[in-house]
Amino acid sequence: MADYKKGQKMSQKTEYARREFSLPDTESVIQDYRSYLRPFKPPGKLMVTQNYMLWFTHYSSSREMINFSKVKNIRLDSEGIFSSGIAVELESNPVPYFFSGFMHKMEAYNLLVYLWHHPVSYIRLDDIPDELPETTSNDVILSNDPDPSQTNAYLDLDARPPSATTSPRPASVAVAGGGFEQEQITEEVDLEASALARQRALEARQITQDTMEEISQQGEIIDDIEHDVERVHNQLDKSNRHLRGIESVHGTLANKVIPVRKSKEYGRIDRTIKVAEKNIVEVIYILNKLPSCDLVPATLHLATETLYILNESKTERTNEPVFRYDCIQQVVIRARPQHLDIRFESGKGSRLRLVTSYLQWVVSELHSRAPNTLIVFENNATMFDYKDPRIRLRSVTNRKGGSFGGGSKGSVDGVFMRPHEQDAFVEKAPDKVKAALEQQDQDLDDVADALADMKGMALAMGDTLDQQTAQIQKVNKRVAEANDRVEYSNVRMSNILV
């Protein structure tokens, strides 16, 4: 019931924002904060949607609408001695917006910076139907609404609100949050660099493979040397028995009592170096929602068998434990946009709460790794497809140029593009350019695969060389012992002959 009320409350805020600021149905209020807009503005409220900062006050007609794609910088700043807040600088305006009076300033700052760096992205595939997906045993809508389909729909990212403060966009620009405009591409794609990089990467991988084979053969040679040394010790054991029987009657009696030690047969050991399977870890920038409900920048790591959260710089583990996918009980898409709960079995830890711009991609990835997990959409939560495996094959890129998923980055000349916009970009290119881009992508994929293979082989060779070093040290010790025994046997023989 509480979740239903939260969903209704967020729906009311979203309806107000769409009505007052002429926003399309694709925009929803993620969070809102009481704040002041300096200078000379009465108390108001800052609403944050997927692509906009919306400030308004009930004390006047003042309205401000800021598009994240037009932001130049967001920073913590102070104005005067006692006031501190968040400054938002725009590309087209030298005077920044200054918001202050927050009850949760750091949470607001982290959310604004995150949405600025990581625009919300949903992937629509050509064959995804316009209607909602059918619910199954693993696809649940939590709703007290008699017809949830009236309040949930796929996002149409091409819809854009009118903006009275921005000039028409130039051609060849992809804008976060909506449409993509692109003139016909006539420039040729240079394939020489990617082809040369591919050739050198493949040559380096072949050299690494040859080196690995030589190290394997080296291991077999060390085995042969070790076996020969042990055979020398076996011969010395027989020599010691004969000398003991010659030296005295007691030695002869001892030989009759002490059984003859059988020589050990040494078989061939397979020294082929085994390269461990690749443990591909997808890293997604998120906001980790703490038990105190504070939002902290972090990274979600999806490994082969586990998931865990590290800090934003990916150097330190947070207080959250490491979870196995088979311990996931539910994945809940919250009514508050971009919020996700990953709930685990009792006794395995409570849950992970996070905010992500890549909600569809994360849910699709979790569904593929834990297919029996229950996927739950709360009342008024945005519905999206997550079962199609092609979703995880699309690369997702942020405004800083980083990417994950798929094979190649979704950026052209430093301009951010969503995956579906990247497809539109390629579609408008001439056939020759399309073919060249596909070849370039394939070359870069081959380079990435070769580098990953070389890393795995290098780690395996390092472990093997450590093992061989320890084996050589053992052989050296046994050779020294054999030399001492031969010298002692020579002395005993000389005493017998005197």
LONUKE-148861 format. One record per residue (C-alpha): residue number from 1; residue in three letters; x, y, z. Coordinates in nm, 3 decimals, decimal comma, always signed. Layout:
BEGIN
resi;resn;px;py;pz
NUM;ALA;X;Y;Z
...
# end
This chain:
BEGIN
resi;resn;px;py;pz
1;MET;+0,000;+0,000;+0,000
2;ALA;+0,285;+0,236;+0,083
3;ASP;+0,448;+0,171;-0,254
4;TYR;+0,113;+0,240;-0,425
5;LYS;+0,082;+0,578;-0,247
6;LYS;+0,440;+0,668;-0,340
7;GLY;+0,363;+0,585;-0,700
8;GLN;+0,050;+0,803;-0,698
9;LYS;+0,241;+1,090;-0,541
10;MET;+0,520;+1,073;-0,800
11;SER;+0,256;+1,054;-1,074
12;GLN;+0,094;+1,374;-0,947
13;LYS;+0,428;+1,556;-0,943
14;THR;+0,501;+1,438;-1,296
15;GLU;+0,161;+1,554;-1,422
16;TYR;+0,222;+1,898;-1,269
17;ALA;+0,567;+1,928;-1,429
18;ARG;+0,439;+1,820;-1,772
19;ARG;+0,149;+2,065;-1,754
20;GLU;+0,338;+2,368;-1,624
21;PHE;+0,649;+2,325;-1,842
22;SER;+0,490;+2,167;-2,152
23;LEU;+0,697;+1,850;-2,116
24;PRO;+0,631;+1,541;-2,328
25;ASP;+0,506;+1,217;-2,177
26;THR;+0,860;+1,080;-2,182
27;GLU;+0,965;+1,309;-1,895
28;SER;+0,897;+1,205;-1,535
29;VAL;+0,996;+1,363;-1,206
30;ILE;+1,278;+1,166;-1,048
31;GLN;+1,323;+1,380;-0,739
32;ASP;+1,225;+1,726;-0,612
33;TYR;+1,391;+1,956;-0,357
34;ARG;+1,285;+2,272;-0,179
35;SER;+1,533;+2,541;-0,271
36;TYR;+1,598;+2,907;-0,346
37;LEU;+1,709;+3,039;-0,684
38;ARG;+1,951;+3,326;-0,631
39;PRO;+1,943;+3,614;-0,663
40;PHE;+1,614;+3,770;-0,560
41;LYS;+1,388;+3,469;-0,599
42;PRO;+1,133;+3,362;-0,332
43;PRO;+1,134;+3,006;-0,188
44;GLY;+1,052;+2,746;-0,451
45;LYS;+1,105;+2,388;-0,561
46;LEU;+1,355;+2,224;-0,794
47;MET;+1,215;+1,926;-0,986
48;VAL;+1,456;+1,693;-1,163
49;THR;+1,344;+1,488;-1,464
50;GLN;+1,542;+1,266;-1,700
51;ASN;+1,654;+1,561;-1,915
52;TYR;+1,559;+1,880;-1,730
53;MET;+1,598;+2,085;-1,415
54;LEU;+1,269;+2,264;-1,345
55;TRP;+1,246;+2,542;-1,088
56;PHE;+0,924;+2,717;-0,988
57;THR;+0,769;+2,901;-0,697
58;HIS;+0,409;+2,946;-0,587
59;TYR;+0,483;+3,302;-0,476
60;SER;+0,526;+3,437;-0,828
61;SER;+0,516;+3,335;-1,193
62;SER;+0,891;+3,268;-1,202
63;ARG;+0,979;+2,956;-1,399
64;GLU;+1,318;+2,821;-1,506
65;MET;+1,375;+2,522;-1,736
66;ILE;+1,732;+2,396;-1,783
67;ASN;+1,820;+2,125;-2,034
68;PHE;+2,102;+1,896;-1,914
69;SER;+2,242;+1,886;-2,269
70;LYS;+2,304;+2,265;-2,249
71;VAL;+2,491;+2,249;-1,917
72;LYS;+2,860;+2,337;-1,917
73;ASN;+2,935;+2,262;-1,552
74;ILE;+2,768;+2,177;-1,222
75;ARG;+2,964;+2,258;-0,909
76;LEU;+2,927;+2,313;-0,537
77;ASP;+2,966;+2,682;-0,466
78;SER;+2,898;+2,949;-0,209
79;GLU;+2,749;+3,294;-0,242
80;GLY;+2,821;+3,519;+0,048
81;ILE;+2,933;+3,403;+0,392
82;PHE;+2,638;+3,200;+0,515
83;SER;+2,491;+3,065;+0,192
84;SER;+2,612;+2,760;+0,006
85;GLY;+2,453;+2,569;-0,277
86;ILE;+2,483;+2,437;-0,630
87;ALA;+2,592;+2,645;-0,929
88;VAL;+2,480;+2,539;-1,277
89;GLU;+2,669;+2,692;-1,568
90;LEU;+2,529;+2,690;-1,921
91;GLU;+2,713;+2,701;-2,251
92;SER;+2,512;+3,002;-2,369
93;ASN;+2,488;+3,203;-2,046
94;PRO;+2,792;+3,346;-1,862
95;VAL;+2,587;+3,395;-1,545
96;PRO;+2,528;+3,062;-1,367
97;TYR;+2,208;+2,956;-1,196
98;PHE;+2,264;+2,934;-0,821
99;PHE;+2,038;+2,704;-0,616
100;SER;+2,059;+2,710;-0,235
101;GLY;+1,863;+2,627;+0,079
102;PHE;+1,866;+2,249;+0,024
103;MET;+1,782;+2,010;+0,307
104;HIS;+1,981;+1,741;+0,120
105;LYS;+2,235;+1,939;-0,079
106;MET;+2,483;+1,658;-0,150
107;GLU;+2,206;+1,423;-0,264
108;ALA;+2,077;+1,689;-0,503
109;TYR;+2,427;+1,763;-0,628
110;ASN;+2,509;+1,396;-0,688
111;LEU;+2,182;+1,341;-0,875
112;LEU;+2,228;+1,648;-1,098
113;VAL;+2,588;+1,560;-1,183
114;TYR;+2,496;+1,199;-1,252
115;LEU;+2,211;+1,287;-1,492
116;TRP;+2,433;+1,545;-1,660
117;HIS;+2,710;+1,290;-1,720
118;HIS;+2,479;+0,994;-1,786
119;PRO;+2,167;+1,083;-1,988
120;VAL;+1,880;+0,842;-1,943
121;SER;+1,883;+0,586;-2,223
122;TYR;+1,620;+0,334;-2,331
123;ILE;+1,674;+0,109;-2,629
124;ARG;+1,391;+0,046;-2,875
125;LEU;+1,433;-0,235;-3,122
126;ASP;+1,257;-0,235;-3,457
127;ASP;+1,044;-0,539;-3,382
128;ILE;+0,937;-0,437;-3,032
129;PRO;+0,557;-0,395;-3,042
130;ASP;+0,394;-0,068;-2,944
131;GLU;+0,175;-0,239;-2,687
132;LEU;+0,299;-0,352;-2,348
133;PRO;+0,468;-0,691;-2,316
134;GLU;+0,254;-0,972;-2,189
135;THR;+0,307;-1,050;-1,824
136;THR;+0,446;-1,391;-1,738
137;SER;+0,535;-1,570;-1,416
138;ASN;+0,860;-1,373;-1,410
139;ASP;+0,711;-1,039;-1,519
140;VAL;+0,479;-0,879;-1,263
141;ILE;+0,305;-0,543;-1,250
142;LEU;+0,222;-0,424;-0,901
143;SER;-0,079;-0,201;-0,946
144;ASN;-0,414;-0,124;-0,788
145;ASP;-0,513;+0,048;-1,113
146;PRO;-0,773;-0,156;-1,303
147;ASP;-0,591;-0,087;-1,630
148;PRO;-0,215;-0,044;-1,581
149;SER;-0,164;-0,003;-1,953
150;GLN;-0,326;+0,339;-1,931
151;THR;-0,045;+0,466;-1,710
152;ASN;+0,255;+0,279;-1,851
153;ALA;+0,400;+0,290;-2,201
154;TYR;+0,725;+0,250;-2,384
155;LEU;+0,937;+0,561;-2,400
156;ASP;+0,947;+0,742;-2,732
157;LEU;+1,285;+0,911;-2,715
158;ASP;+1,224;+1,107;-3,032
159;ALA;+0,963;+1,325;-2,862
160;ARG;+1,098;+1,662;-2,751
161;PRO;+0,941;+1,953;-2,562
162;PRO;+0,951;+2,299;-2,717
163;SER;+1,213;+2,527;-2,571
164;ALA;+1,177;+2,905;-2,581
165;THR;+1,528;+2,969;-2,454
166;THR;+1,730;+2,773;-2,708
167;SER;+1,801;+2,841;-3,072
168;PRO;+1,748;+2,581;-3,345
169;ARG;+2,009;+2,306;-3,325
170;PRO;+2,268;+2,287;-3,602
171;ALA;+2,289;+1,983;-3,825
172;SER;+2,508;+1,690;-3,724
173;VAL;+2,418;+1,721;-3,354
174;ALA;+2,280;+1,448;-3,129
175;VAL;+2,092;+1,593;-2,833
176;ALA;+2,057;+1,397;-2,509
177;GLY;+1,694;+1,327;-2,442
178;GLY;+1,564;+1,333;-2,794
179;GLY;+1,586;+1,366;-3,170
180;PHE;+1,891;+1,333;-3,382
181;GLU;+1,962;+1,551;-3,683
182;GLN;+2,232;+1,460;-3,929
183;GLU;+2,326;+1,582;-4,275
184;GLN;+2,431;+1,331;-4,538
185;ILE;+2,776;+1,195;-4,462
186;THR;+3,021;+1,223;-4,746
187;GLU;+3,356;+1,186;-4,569
188;GLU;+3,546;+0,865;-4,629
189;VAL;+3,633;+0,635;-4,341
190;ASP;+4,004;+0,569;-4,301
191;LEU;+4,044;+0,195;-4,262
192;GLU;+4,423;+0,186;-4,279
193;ALA;+4,477;+0,268;-3,911
194;SER;+4,227;+0,012;-3,784
195;ALA;+4,355;-0,252;-4,026
196;LEU;+4,714;-0,188;-3,920
197;ALA;+4,617;-0,204;-3,552
198;ARG;+4,434;-0,530;-3,616
199;GLN;+4,732;-0,678;-3,800
200;ARG;+4,976;-0,587;-3,526
201;ALA;+4,741;-0,709;-3,253
202;LEU;+4,700;-1,046;-3,426
203;GLU;+5,075;-1,073;-3,478
204;ALA;+5,136;-0,995;-3,111
205;ARG;+4,879;-1,257;-3,013
206;GLN;+5,052;-1,516;-3,233
207;ILE;+5,389;-1,431;-3,077
208;THR;+5,231;-1,469;-2,733
209;GLN;+5,087;-1,808;-2,832
210;ASP;+5,426;-1,923;-2,962
211;THR;+5,591;-1,809;-2,640
212;MET;+5,330;-1,996;-2,438
213;GLU;+5,402;-2,315;-2,634
214;GLU;+5,776;-2,276;-2,574
215;ILE;+5,714;-2,234;-2,203
216;SER;+5,506;-2,553;-2,211
217;GLN;+5,792;-2,739;-2,381
218;GLN;+6,030;-2,592;-2,126
219;GLY;+5,814;-2,740;-1,852
220;GLU;+5,839;-3,084;-2,012
221;ILE;+6,219;-3,051;-2,031
222;ILE;+6,234;-2,960;-1,662
223;ASP;+6,018;-3,266;-1,587
224;ASP;+6,266;-3,487;-1,778
225;ILE;+6,560;-3,340;-1,584
226;GLU;+6,380;-3,393;-1,254
227;HIS;+6,302;-3,755;-1,344
228;ASP;+6,667;-3,818;-1,444
229;VAL;+6,787;-3,678;-1,111
230;GLU;+6,545;-3,905;-0,924
231;ARG;+6,671;-4,205;-1,124
232;VAL;+7,026;-4,115;-1,013
233;HIS;+6,905;-4,124;-0,654
234;ASN;+6,751;-4,467;-0,718
235;GLN;+7,087;-4,593;-0,849
236;LEU;+7,262;-4,446;-0,547
237;ASP;+7,017;-4,633;-0,321
238;LYS;+7,120;-4,960;-0,492
239;SER;+7,488;-4,868;-0,463
240;ASN;+7,447;-4,795;-0,092
241;ARG;+7,287;-5,139;-0,042
242;HIS;+7,575;-5,317;-0,215
243;LEU;+7,841;-5,122;-0,023
244;ARG;+7,663;-5,193;+0,304
245;GLY;+7,671;-5,568;+0,237
246;ILE;+8,042;-5,558;+0,143
247;GLU;+8,150;-5,347;+0,439
248;SER;+8,035;-5,585;+0,718
249;VAL;+7,836;-5,892;+0,820
250;HIS;+7,587;-5,665;+0,992
251;GLY;+7,531;-5,487;+0,661
252;THR;+7,465;-5,820;+0,489
253;LEU;+7,209;-5,913;+0,755
254;ALA;+7,050;-5,569;+0,727
255;ASN;+7,011;-5,611;+0,350
256;LYS;+6,826;-5,938;+0,409
257;VAL;+6,583;-5,764;+0,646
258;ILE;+6,540;-5,430;+0,467
259;PRO;+6,332;-5,473;+0,151
260;VAL;+6,465;-5,347;-0,180
261;ARG;+6,315;-5,010;-0,268
262;LYS;+6,142;-5,031;-0,604
263;SER;+6,234;-4,776;-0,866
264;LYS;+5,958;-4,528;-0,942
265;GLU;+5,830;-4,511;-1,298
266;TYR;+5,788;-4,156;-1,421
267;GLY;+5,522;-4,092;-1,682
268;ARG;+5,480;-3,793;-1,908
269;ILE;+5,297;-3,498;-1,750
270;ASP;+5,083;-3,273;-1,969
271;ARG;+5,238;-2,929;-1,930
272;THR;+5,005;-2,749;-2,173
273;ILE;+4,932;-2,408;-2,030
274;LYS;+4,563;-2,366;-1,953
275;VAL;+4,430;-2,014;-2,006
276;ALA;+4,147;-1,930;-1,769
277;GLU;+3,812;-1,841;-1,917
278;LYS;+3,753;-1,470;-1,955
279;ASN;+3,575;-1,317;-1,658
280;ILE;+3,412;-1,025;-1,836
281;VAL;+3,295;-0,762;-1,589
282;GLU;+3,050;-0,497;-1,704
283;VAL;+3,089;-0,173;-1,507
284;ILE;+2,794;+0,068;-1,489
285;TYR;+2,802;+0,408;-1,321
286;ILE;+2,518;+0,439;-1,071
287;LEU;+2,404;+0,624;-0,762
288;ASN;+2,404;+0,386;-0,466
289;LYS;+2,109;+0,451;-0,236
290;LEU;+2,227;+0,406;+0,121
291;PRO;+2,010;+0,297;+0,418
292;SER;+1,991;+0,667;+0,507
293;CYS;+1,842;+0,726;+0,158
294;ASP;+2,143;+0,937;+0,057
295;LEU;+2,255;+0,898;-0,304
296;VAL;+2,628;+0,832;-0,344
297;PRO;+2,818;+0,800;-0,676
298;ALA;+2,930;+0,439;-0,724
299;THR;+2,983;+0,168;-0,985
300;LEU;+2,785;-0,154;-1,028
301;HIS;+3,006;-0,445;-1,133
302;LEU;+2,843;-0,742;-1,309
303;ALA;+3,095;-1,027;-1,314
304;THR;+3,047;-1,378;-1,450
305;GLU;+2,890;-1,521;-1,135
306;THR;+2,862;-1,229;-0,892
307;LEU;+2,762;-0,864;-0,869
308;TYR;+2,902;-0,604;-0,633
309;ILE;+2,936;-0,227;-0,587
310;LEU;+3,259;-0,026;-0,577
311;ASN;+3,311;+0,344;-0,531
312;GLU;+3,301;+0,583;-0,827
313;SER;+3,674;+0,547;-0,898
314;LYS;+3,638;+0,163;-0,892
315;THR;+3,918;+0,131;-0,635
316;GLU;+3,740;+0,054;-0,307
317;ARG;+3,456;-0,176;-0,213
318;THR;+3,155;-0,024;-0,040
319;ASN;+2,983;-0,171;+0,264
320;GLU;+2,762;-0,376;+0,034
321;PRO;+2,861;-0,746;+0,017
322;VAL;+2,928;-0,954;-0,295
323;PHE;+2,615;-1,134;-0,418
324;ARG;+2,571;-1,435;-0,641
325;TYR;+2,309;-1,417;-0,916
326;ASP;+2,137;-1,731;-0,790
327;CYS;+2,066;-1,548;-0,462
328;ILE;+1,856;-1,278;-0,632
329;GLN;+1,490;-1,312;-0,538
330;GLN;+1,337;-1,009;-0,709
331;VAL;+1,437;-0,720;-0,931
332;VAL;+1,194;-0,436;-0,865
333;ILE;+1,156;-0,139;-1,100
334;ARG;+1,034;+0,132;-0,866
335;ALA;+0,761;+0,384;-0,934
336;ARG;+1,014;+0,660;-0,878
337;PRO;+1,182;+0,687;-1,221
338;GLN;+1,527;+0,533;-1,268
339;HIS;+1,515;+0,367;-0,923
340;LEU;+1,587;-0,004;-0,893
341;ASP;+1,580;-0,252;-0,605
342;ILE;+1,768;-0,582;-0,625
343;ARG;+1,630;-0,799;-0,346
344;PHE;+1,798;-1,116;-0,225
345;GLU;+1,696;-1,431;-0,042
346;SER;+1,662;-1,409;+0,335
347;GLY;+1,994;-1,460;+0,507
348;LYS;+2,186;-1,347;+0,197
349;GLY;+2,169;-0,976;+0,274
350;SER;+1,875;-0,743;+0,235
351;ARG;+1,881;-0,557;-0,095
352;LEU;+2,073;-0,323;-0,321
353;ARG;+1,903;+0,009;-0,398
354;LEU;+2,033;+0,221;-0,679
355;VAL;+1,956;+0,492;-0,931
356;THR;+2,072;+0,441;-1,289
357;SER;+2,022;+0,607;-1,625
358;TYR;+2,065;+0,265;-1,786
359;LEU;+1,773;+0,095;-1,613
360;GLN;+1,661;-0,112;-1,911
361;TRP;+2,014;-0,235;-1,985
362;VAL;+2,078;-0,333;-1,620
363;VAL;+1,747;-0,521;-1,589
364;SER;+1,809;-0,699;-1,919
365;GLU;+2,156;-0,802;-1,804
366;LEU;+2,028;-0,927;-1,467
367;HIS;+1,749;-1,120;-1,640
368;SER;+2,000;-1,292;-1,869
369;ARG;+2,228;-1,389;-1,579
370;ALA;+1,944;-1,493;-1,345
371;PRO;+1,660;-1,599;-1,579
372;ASN;+1,445;-1,739;-1,297
373;THR;+1,443;-1,411;-1,107
374;LEU;+1,107;-1,238;-1,065
375;ILE;+1,096;-0,900;-1,245
376;VAL;+0,849;-0,664;-1,079
377;PHE;+0,716;-0,330;-1,212
378;GLU;+0,559;-0,117;-0,939
379;ASN;+0,246;+0,082;-1,000
380;ASN;+0,312;+0,372;-1,243
381;ALA;+0,662;+0,245;-1,319
382;THR;+0,775;+0,295;-1,678
383;MET;+0,739;-0,029;-1,871
384;PHE;+1,011;-0,142;-2,111
385;ASP;+1,127;-0,454;-2,288
386;TYR;+1,414;-0,637;-2,121
387;LYS;+1,396;-0,994;-2,253
388;ASP;+1,528;-0,936;-2,603
389;PRO;+1,899;-1,036;-2,600
390;ARG;+1,982;-0,766;-2,855
391;ILE;+1,938;-0,503;-2,584
392;ARG;+2,256;-0,621;-2,414
393;LEU;+2,443;-0,619;-2,746
394;ARG;+2,392;-0,245;-2,791
395;SER;+2,665;-0,020;-2,658
396;VAL;+2,566;+0,262;-2,424
397;THR;+2,773;+0,579;-2,406
398;ASN;+2,775;+0,867;-2,160
399;ARG;+2,860;+1,233;-2,218
400;LYS;+3,215;+1,175;-2,097
401;GLY;+3,281;+0,926;-2,376
402;GLY;+3,278;+0,612;-2,162
403;SER;+3,074;+0,315;-2,277
404;PHE;+2,969;-0,037;-2,181
405;GLY;+2,785;-0,321;-2,346
406;GLY;+2,789;-0,404;-2,717
407;GLY;+3,104;-0,374;-2,918
408;SER;+3,176;-0,011;-3,001
409;LYS;+3,127;+0,330;-2,850
410;GLY;+2,823;+0,532;-2,947
411;SER;+2,995;+0,862;-3,018
412;VAL;+3,080;+1,057;-3,329
413;ASP;+3,323;+1,349;-3,313
414;GLY;+3,272;+1,372;-2,939
415;VAL;+2,894;+1,420;-2,966
416;PHE;+2,683;+1,201;-2,739
417;MET;+2,447;+0,963;-2,916
418;ARG;+2,203;+0,711;-2,777
419;PRO;+2,212;+0,361;-2,927
420;HIS;+1,902;+0,413;-3,142
421;GLU;+2,045;+0,746;-3,260
422;GLN;+2,368;+0,572;-3,351
423;ASP;+2,165;+0,338;-3,573
424;ALA;+2,001;+0,640;-3,735
425;PHE;+2,343;+0,792;-3,794
426;VAL;+2,463;+0,480;-3,976
427;GLU;+2,136;+0,448;-4,168
428;LYS;+2,182;+0,794;-4,321
429;ALA;+2,535;+0,719;-4,432
430;PRO;+2,612;+0,608;-4,789
431;ASP;+2,651;+0,236;-4,850
432;LYS;+3,026;+0,274;-4,893
433;VAL;+3,058;+0,451;-4,557
434;LYS;+2,833;+0,191;-4,391
435;ALA;+3,052;-0,091;-4,515
436;ALA;+3,366;+0,093;-4,405
437;LEU;+3,223;+0,160;-4,059
438;GLU;+3,125;-0,203;-4,019
439;GLN;+3,475;-0,311;-4,124
440;GLN;+3,629;-0,061;-3,883
441;ASP;+3,411;-0,188;-3,598
442;GLN;+3,511;-0,545;-3,681
443;ASP;+3,880;-0,449;-3,683
444;LEU;+3,849;-0,280;-3,344
445;ASP;+3,657;-0,577;-3,203
446;ASP;+3,937;-0,806;-3,323
447;VAL;+4,194;-0,580;-3,157
448;ALA;+3,999;-0,586;-2,830
449;ASP;+3,964;-0,965;-2,845
450;ALA;+4,336;-1,005;-2,917
451;LEU;+4,431;-0,783;-2,623
452;ALA;+4,198;-0,975;-2,393
453;ASP;+4,346;-1,305;-2,513
454;MET;+4,700;-1,179;-2,457
455;LYS;+4,614;-1,066;-2,107
456;GLY;+4,476;-1,411;-2,023
457;MET;+4,780;-1,584;-2,176
458;ALA;+5,021;-1,351;-1,994
459;LEU;+4,858;-1,429;-1,659
460;ALA;+4,868;-1,803;-1,731
461;MET;+5,234;-1,786;-1,838
462;GLY;+5,321;-1,592;-1,524
463;ASP;+5,167;-1,861;-1,303
464;THR;+5,343;-2,135;-1,503
465;LEU;+5,682;-1,964;-1,478
466;ASP;+5,639;-1,929;-1,101
467;GLN;+5,568;-2,302;-1,082
468;GLN;+5,870;-2,385;-1,301
469;THR;+6,096;-2,165;-1,089
470;ALA;+5,995;-2,356;-0,775
471;GLN;+6,047;-2,685;-0,962
472;ILE;+6,398;-2,582;-1,077
473;GLN;+6,491;-2,489;-0,721
474;LYS;+6,378;-2,834;-0,606
475;VAL;+6,583;-3,002;-0,884
476;ASN;+6,892;-2,800;-0,789
477;LYS;+6,856;-2,914;-0,429
478;ARG;+6,823;-3,279;-0,534
479;VAL;+7,129;-3,251;-0,764
480;ALA;+7,335;-3,113;-0,475
481;GLU;+7,219;-3,403;-0,257
482;ALA;+7,314;-3,653;-0,531
483;ASN;+7,662;-3,504;-0,558
484;ASP;+7,712;-3,539;-0,183
485;ARG;+7,598;-3,900;-0,195
486;VAL;+7,833;-3,982;-0,486
487;GLU;+8,129;-3,833;-0,300
488;TYR;+8,040;-4,031;+0,013
489;SER;+8,007;-4,352;-0,191
490;ASN;+8,352;-4,292;-0,344
491;VAL;+8,504;-4,254;+0,003
492;ARG;+8,343;-4,579;+0,119
493;MET;+8,467;-4,759;-0,192
494;SER;+8,821;-4,634;-0,134
495;ASN;+8,812;-4,764;+0,224
496;ILE;+8,702;-5,108;+0,103
497;LEU;+8,983;-5,125;-0,153
498;VAL;+9,257;-5,025;+0,094
# end
